[in-house]
Amino acid sequence: MSGPRVVVIGGGAAGLMAAGRAAEKGARVILVEKNQTLGAKLLLSGKGRCNLTSAEEDMETFLSAFGPKGKFLYSAFSRFGPAETLDFFSSRGLKTKVERGKRVFPEKGGSEKVINCLIDYIRQGGVTVYRNREALNLEIRDGRALRFILRGQEVEGDAFVICTGGRSFPKTGSTGDGYRFAKRAGHEVVQPVPALCPVRLKEKWPLSARGLNLKNVSLTLLKDGTVISRRFGELLLTHFGISGPIAMDMSREIGDACAAGNAALFLDLKPALTMDVLTARIGRDLEKYAGKMFQDCLKDLLPGGLIPAVVQKAPIPPDKRAEYISAEEKKNLAHLLKEYPLTPDGLLGFDWSIVTSGGVDLREIDPKTMGSRIVENLFFAGEILDLDGPTGGFNLQMCWSTGYVAGESAASAACREN
């Protein structure tokens, strides 16, 4: 293979973008993927629908979703942000639509449509794809990467891009291999932990509540009695605990609080109502259902599947008739609906987490090129970096942006060597 050579390790979202961009900039590119299928994890994105980015137009707001580390992405997003991402897919025939929460999805189809666009992109660039080839080691000499040792062969290059992802959904191939390569190159790796992960609870929901999707509720996390985080939106009740956007977005903080001890969650089932307004509402419902038992008086106030869970914790006997429920009991019921207690018992783990928190230390990466500050011809992109954002297309956009910049920078580095 003559000419500048770029080797990309990992055929996921970031790897496909990096390979395509490097080829577009004139490099001869080899893309190495340990699976037979490219984009295995991407196929699962958005439950197969692929929430490919967010329609948030304000960059500061977008970057703030990643927390303090979001500023690292400023240069990458300036060059290839959400607008450029939408133009990229639109130019390849993929129409998109914006749904609630500014989430962007393909107008028709899902993840397969997105992957097909990326495969066409690398095919047009003449990228050579090695499938079913597991990368085992990275050989470095005198501050430069020379070759990757694959299972059964070696592949040399003038520049290398590591896009192996984190440890989330290991069944898709994301088993943390890239951390080993990064350490081999002298990089620090921030301890990887699950993020955007379902939460286990000590409480066991009644069968009627499992699978119930609660909309417009609020979830609050307390650690040692102090509010750590609060989220508003959708929550899914499961046999093991809770999932859904607000639980997943809060999961890293919940995991940290559980590890430290004294973590508590409170679910506000009626965040739009004050205590006084809710108490009055309860009073009107009880008047309406006079003569009925308490357990039969909540169907106008709560989803049917949730009623047994509320009745179980309510300070009112289930068979007490509505007209005999006191003002104090009504107030206590309102308090329960505003602060339904939940006891977190940790996270389900990497097998169920959407992304990984932690990864290659950002202090050792040039944000303008995604290049290593330690090994001059080595680049990183995607989830392997110590970056993670909330649900809503933020993490995939990070992959598109860092992959684009890493691929372009790697091509430039490779060309300088030839």
C-alpha positions in Angstrom: 0.0 0.0 0.0 1.7 3.2 -1.2 0.9 6.8 -0.1 -0.1 8.1 3.4 -1.6 5.4 5.5 -4.1 5.8 8.3 -5.2 2.9 10.4 -8.5 3.3 12.3 -9.2 0.8 15.0 -13.0 0.3 15.7 -15.9 0.4 13.2 -18.5 2.2 15.3 -19.9 5.7 14.9 -16.6 7.5 15.6 -14.5 5.0 13.6 -16.6 5.1 10.5 -16.6 8.9 10.5 -12.9 9.0 11.1 -12.1 6.5 8.4 -14.4 8.3 5.9 -12.9 11.7 6.6 -9.3 10.5 6.5 -10.0 9.0 3.1 -11.7 12.1 2.0 -8.6 14.1 2.8 -6.5 11.8 0.6 -5.2 9.1 2.9 -5.2 5.4 2.2 -7.3 4.0 5.1 -7.6 0.7 6.8 -10.5 0.3 9.1 -10.2 -2.6 11.6 -13.3 -4.0 13.2 -13.3 -7.0 15.7 -16.9 -7.9 14.7 -18.3 -9.1 11.4 -20.8 -6.2 11.5 -19.9 -2.5 11.4 -21.7 -0.3 13.8 -22.9 -3.1 16.1 -23.6 -0.7 19.0 -25.0 1.9 16.7 -27.7 -0.5 15.7 -29.0 -0.4 19.3 -29.0 3.4 19.5 -32.4 4.8 20.5 -33.8 1.2 20.7 -32.9 0.8 17.0 -34.3 4.2 15.9 -31.0 6.0 16.3 -31.2 9.4 18.0 -28.3 10.7 15.9 -28.0 14.2 17.4 -29.8 17.0 19.1 -31.4 20.0 17.4 -30.0 22.3 20.1 -28.7 25.3 18.1 -26.9 27.1 20.9 -23.4 25.7 21.2 -22.9 26.8 24.8 -26.1 25.1 25.8 -25.1 21.9 23.9 -21.6 21.8 25.4 -22.9 22.4 28.9 -24.8 19.1 28.7 -21.4 17.4 29.0 -20.6 19.2 32.3 -17.3 21.0 32.9 -15.5 18.8 30.4 -17.8 20.0 27.6 -15.4 22.9 26.8 -13.0 20.3 25.4 -15.4 19.8 22.5 -15.6 23.5 21.5 -13.2 23.2 18.6 -14.5 19.9 17.3 -18.1 21.1 17.5 -17.2 24.4 15.8 -15.9 22.4 12.8 -18.4 19.6 12.7 -21.4 20.2 15.0 -25.1 19.3 14.8 -25.7 21.4 11.8 -22.9 19.8 9.8 -24.0 16.4 11.0 -27.5 16.9 9.6 -26.0 18.3 6.3 -23.7 15.2 6.1 -26.6 12.7 6.4 -29.0 14.8 4.3 -26.5 15.0 1.5 -26.5 11.2 1.5 -30.3 11.0 1.2 -31.2 10.5 4.9 -34.1 12.7 5.8 -34.5 13.5 9.5 -37.1 14.7 11.9 -37.0 16.5 15.3 -39.0 15.0 18.1 -39.8 16.0 21.7 -36.7 17.2 23.6 -35.0 18.3 20.3 -34.1 14.6 19.6 -33.3 14.0 15.9 -34.1 10.7 14.3 -34.2 9.4 10.7 -37.6 10.3 9.2 -38.0 6.7 8.0 -36.2 3.6 9.2 -33.6 3.8 12.0 -30.1 2.8 12.8 -29.6 0.7 9.6 -30.2 3.8 7.5 -27.6 5.7 9.4 -25.1 2.9 9.2 -25.7 2.5 5.4 -24.9 6.2 4.9 -21.6 5.7 6.8 -20.7 2.6 4.9 -21.4 4.4 1.6 -19.1 7.2 2.9 -16.1 4.9 3.5 -16.8 2.9 0.3 -16.6 6.1 -1.7 -13.3 6.9 -0.1 -11.9 3.5 -0.9 -11.4 2.5 2.7 -10.2 -1.1 3.2 -12.2 -2.8 5.9 -10.8 -5.7 7.9 -13.7 -7.5 9.6 -13.4 -10.1 12.4 -9.9 -8.8 13.2 -9.3 -8.2 16.8 -6.5 -5.7 17.7 -4.2 -7.1 20.3 -1.4 -4.6 20.8 0.0 -1.3 19.7 3.7 -1.1 18.9 5.4 2.2 19.7 9.0 3.2 19.2 10.7 6.5 19.8 7.4 8.3 20.6 5.7 7.1 17.4 3.1 4.4 16.7 4.4 1.9 14.2 1.9 -0.8 13.8 -1.1 -2.6 15.4 -0.7 -6.3 16.1 -4.0 -8.0 15.1 -5.0 -11.5 15.7 -3.2 -13.3 12.8 -1.5 -10.3 11.2 0.1 -6.9 11.6 -0.9 -3.6 10.1 1.5 -0.7 9.7 0.5 2.9 9.2 1.7 6.5 9.2 -1.0 7.6 11.6 -3.5 5.7 13.8 -6.9 6.5 15.2 -8.3 4.5 18.2 -12.1 4.5 18.2 -12.8 1.3 20.2 -15.5 2.8 22.5 -15.8 2.2 26.2 -17.1 -0.8 28.1 -20.8 -0.3 27.8 -22.8 -3.1 26.0 -19.7 -5.4 25.8 -21.7 -7.9 23.7 -21.3 -5.4 20.8 -17.5 -5.6 21.1 -17.0 -2.6 23.5 -14.9 -4.4 26.0 -12.4 -1.7 26.9 -9.6 -2.8 24.6 -8.7 0.8 23.7 -7.8 1.6 27.3 -5.1 -1.0 27.1 -3.7 0.6 23.9 -3.9 4.1 25.5 -2.0 2.9 28.5 0.6 1.2 26.2 1.1 4.7 24.7 1.6 6.2 28.1 -1.8 7.7 28.6 -3.7 8.0 31.9 -7.2 6.4 31.8 -9.8 7.8 34.2 -11.6 4.8 35.8 -14.4 3.8 33.5 -17.9 3.5 35.2 -21.3 2.8 33.7 -23.3 5.9 32.7 -26.8 6.3 31.3 -27.6 3.1 33.1 -30.8 1.6 34.6 -31.0 1.8 38.4 -31.7 -1.0 40.8 -34.0 -0.3 43.7 -34.5 -2.2 46.9 -38.3 -1.7 46.5 -40.1 -4.3 44.4 -42.9 -2.9 42.4 -46.3 -4.6 42.2 -46.7 -6.5 39.0 -49.2 -3.9 37.8 -46.5 -1.2 37.9 -43.8 -3.0 36.0 -43.3 -1.5 32.5 -45.3 1.6 33.4 -44.0 4.7 31.7 -44.5 7.8 33.8 -44.5 11.1 31.9 -43.9 14.6 33.4 -42.6 13.4 36.7 -39.6 14.7 38.7 -36.9 12.6 40.3 -34.6 14.0 43.1 -31.4 12.4 44.4 -30.2 13.1 47.9 -26.9 12.2 49.4 -26.6 12.5 53.2 -29.8 14.6 53.1 -28.5 17.1 50.6 -30.0 17.4 47.1 -27.4 16.3 44.5 -29.5 16.2 41.4 -33.1 16.7 40.2 -34.5 15.8 36.8 -37.9 16.2 35.1 -39.3 14.1 32.3 -40.1 10.4 31.7 -39.5 7.5 34.1 -39.9 3.8 33.4 -40.8 1.4 36.2 -39.2 -2.0 35.8 -39.0 -5.3 37.7 -35.5 -4.4 38.9 -36.1 -0.7 39.6 -36.2 2.3 37.3 -35.1 3.3 33.8 -36.1 5.9 31.2 -34.5 9.2 30.4 -34.4 10.9 33.8 -33.2 7.9 35.7 -30.5 7.2 33.0 -29.3 10.8 32.9 -29.0 10.7 36.7 -27.5 7.3 36.9 -23.8 8.2 37.2 -24.6 10.5 40.2 -26.8 7.8 41.7 -24.0 5.3 41.3 -21.5 7.6 43.0 -24.0 8.3 45.9 -24.7 4.6 46.4 -21.0 3.9 46.6 -20.6 6.5 49.2 -23.7 5.4 51.1 -26.7 7.3 52.4 -28.3 7.8 48.9 -32.1 8.4 48.6 -34.4 9.1 45.8 -37.8 10.9 45.8 -40.3 10.7 43.0 -42.7 13.6 42.5 -45.7 12.2 40.7 -47.4 15.7 40.5 -44.6 18.2 40.0 -47.0 20.8 38.4 -49.1 21.0 41.6 -48.1 22.5 44.9 -48.8 20.7 48.1 -51.9 22.8 48.8 -53.3 22.5 45.3 -52.7 18.7 45.4 -54.3 18.3 48.8 -57.4 20.2 47.6 -57.5 18.0 44.5 -57.4 14.8 46.6 -60.2 16.2 48.7 -62.4 16.7 45.7 -61.7 13.2 44.4 -62.6 11.7 47.8 -65.9 13.6 47.8 -66.6 12.3 44.3 -66.0 8.7 45.4 -67.8 8.9 48.8 -69.0 5.5 49.8 -66.1 3.7 48.1 -62.9 2.3 49.8 -59.7 4.4 49.6 -58.0 2.0 47.2 -60.8 2.6 44.7 -60.7 6.4 44.9 -57.4 7.1 43.0 -58.2 6.3 39.4 -58.7 9.9 38.4 -55.4 10.9 40.0 -52.9 8.1 39.1 -52.3 5.6 36.3 -54.1 2.3 37.3 -50.8 0.4 37.4 -49.4 2.7 39.9 -52.3 2.7 42.4 -51.3 -0.5 44.3 -47.8 0.9 44.9 -49.2 4.1 46.2 -51.9 2.4 48.3 -49.2 0.2 49.8 -47.2 3.1 51.1 -50.1 5.5 51.9 -50.9 6.3 55.5 -54.5 5.3 54.9 -56.0 1.8 55.3 -56.9 0.5 51.8 -60.5 -0.3 52.9 -61.2 3.0 54.7 -64.2 4.7 53.1 -63.5 8.0 51.4 -65.8 10.1 53.6 -64.0 9.1 56.7 -60.5 10.1 55.5 -59.3 13.0 57.7 -57.7 16.2 56.6 -54.4 15.1 58.0 -54.6 11.9 56.0 -55.3 13.8 52.8 -52.3 16.0 53.5 -50.1 13.0 54.2 -51.2 11.4 50.9 -50.4 14.6 49.0 -46.9 14.5 50.6 -46.4 10.9 49.5 -47.3 11.8 45.9 -44.9 14.7 46.0 -42.1 12.7 47.7 -42.6 9.0 46.9 -39.5 7.4 48.5 -37.2 5.1 46.5 -34.1 3.3 47.8 -31.4 3.0 45.1 -29.3 -0.2 45.3 -26.7 0.6 42.6 -26.7 0.4 38.8 -27.2 -2.6 36.5 -23.7 -2.3 35.2 -21.9 -2.1 31.8 -24.1 -4.8 30.3 -26.9 -2.3 30.4 -25.3 1.1 30.3 -25.6 3.1 27.1 -22.3 4.9 27.5 -19.2 4.8 29.6 -18.1 7.6 31.9 -14.3 7.8 32.2 -11.7 7.0 29.6 -8.6 8.6 28.1 -7.6 11.6 30.2 -8.5 14.8 28.2 -5.5 16.7 29.5 -3.4 14.4 27.3 -5.4 15.0 24.1 -5.2 18.1 21.8 -8.8 19.2 21.4 -8.0 20.8 18.1 -6.8 17.6 16.5 -7.9 14.8 18.9 -4.2 13.9 18.8 -2.2 12.4 21.6 0.2 14.8 23.4 2.4 11.8 24.1 2.6 9.9 20.8 2.7 12.3 17.8 0.9 10.2 15.2 -1.8 8.7 17.5 -5.4 10.0 17.7 -8.5 9.2 19.7 -12.2 9.7 19.0 -15.5 8.7 20.5 -16.5 7.0 23.7 -12.9 6.0 24.5 -12.4 9.6 25.6 -13.3 10.8 29.1 -16.5 12.4 27.9 -20.1 11.5 28.3 -23.4 13.4 28.0 -27.1 12.9 28.7 -29.6 11.0 26.6 -30.9 12.9 23.6 -28.3 12.5 20.8 -25.4 14.2 22.7 -23.1 11.2 22.9 -23.5 10.3 19.2 -22.8 13.9 18.2 -19.6 13.7 20.3 -18.7 10.6 18.2 -19.4 12.3 14.9 -17.5 15.4 15.9 -14.4 13.8 17.4 -14.3 11.2 14.7 -14.4 13.8 11.9 -11.6 15.9 13.5 -9.4 12.8 14.3 -9.8 11.4 10.8 -8.9 14.7 9.2 -5.9 15.3 11.6 -4.6 11.7 11.1 -4.7 12.2 7.3 -2.7 15.4 7.6 -0.2 13.7 10.0 0.2 10.8 7.6 0.7 13.0 4.6 3.5 14.8 6.4 5.3 11.5 6.6 5.2 10.9 2.9 
